Amino acid sequence: MIQQRANFDWMLKDLADGVGGIRQIVVLSADGLRIARHGGDADAADRLAAACAGLQSLAGAVATEIPDSDGQMRMVIIEVRGGFFYMMAAGPNAYLAVLAGETVDAGLLSSRMRDLVVRIGAHLTSPPRRDGQAV
């Protein structure tokens, strides 16, 4: 079970309201479980969270190939026709993911995501699990 230490829906809404073009924001655990979301529907948020688990693992594997890297993924950005995907480490075992349209200000979004992670990073932590139970 994921520990929710605070209701930070308003913080996710604040990010969406402060950066034009955001379509969906998802906070997820490292194993791909949705902790919170803003925008979009719950099923889409769950699919995005599951996909992010694989992506953060892949990014970590690539990071180990970079000399002097600590092997930890800090941020992934994917640009596709129609928009952008951003994923940022948000504390131990937690990530912040954002889907945005083509008109998003990429620099502003990255900056606001960092600010959000600093503000609520401690609340985004998900404890490790074994057999579906928090360890």
N, C-alpha and C positions, 0 to 999 in steps of 0.2 A: 504494500500500500504506500502511496506517495504521501509524504508529509507536506501539507500546505500550511505554512507558518503564518501566512497573512493573505488577505484578499487583495491582490494587486491588479485586479481587472482595470481599475481606473488608471493605473500607470501604463498599461498596454494601450488603453484608449487614448491617453495623453500622447503617446508615441504616434499613434495613427492620426490623431488630430493635428499634430505638429509637423508632419511630413506628408505632403500631398502625394497621392499615387499608391499608398499602401493598401493592399487588398486583404491580407490576412497576417496575423501575428500568432505564433505558437511558442509556448515555453514547454520544453520537453526534458525528460530524463535521458541519460546516456543510453539506456536500453530501449528508447523509442516510445515511451509512454507519455501521453499529453498530460501536462500539469495545468496549463491554462491556455486560453486562446482569446483572440479578439478578431472579429470579422469572419466571414465565411461560415460554413456549417461545421458541426462537430465531426461528421464523418470525414470531411476533407482534412480537418485538423489532425485527426487520428492517422490518416494515410500519410500526411506530411511528416508527422512525428516519427512514424515507423521508417520512412525513407531517410530521414535525418540520422537515425541511428547507424545505418549502413554508411552514410556519407561521412559522418564524423570518424568512423573506424577507418575508412579509406584514406581520409585526410591525415589521420595519425600515422598510418603506414607510410604514406608519401613523405611526411615530415621526418621520419627516421632516416630517410635517404639524403637529407640536407645536412651537410657538415655543420657541426656546432649547434644543431637543433636539439631541443629538449624532447622532441617527438610529440609535443602537445599541439593540437589544432586550436588556433585562436579565432580564425575567421575564414569562411569559405564564401565566395561570391560566384554565382553562375548567371551568365547573361544568355537569354534565349529570345527568340523572336516573340515579342509580346511583353517582355518584362524581365525582371531580375529576381533572384533568390539570394538571400543573405542568411548565413548561420554563424553565430558567434558563441564562443564558450561563455557561460554565465555563472560560473562557480563549479565546485566539485560535482561532477556527474550531472550537470544541467546545461542546457543550451537555449538560446533565443533564436528563433527562425522567423524570417519575414519574407513574404511574397509581395512584390510591388510591380506596378505597370511600367511601361517604357518612359513615362514622363517623370518618374521619381528623380529627385536630386540625390545622386549616389553619395556624394560627400556629406550632405546633411543627414541622410539616413544612417550612414556609418557612425557619424559623430553622436547622433541621438541614441543609437543602439548602445554605444559605449557608455554614454551617460546613464542610460537605464540599467545596464548591467552593474555599474558602480552603485547605483541607488538601491537596487534590490537583489544584488548578487547573493547575499546571505540567505535570502528567502527562496531562492531558486534552487537550492541544493536538494538533491534527492539521495537518500541513503542507499547503499548497495543492497541488492536483494539476493536471496537464495531460496529457491523453490517458491517464488512468489511472495515471500515474506521479507520485511526489512530486517537487515542483519544488525 
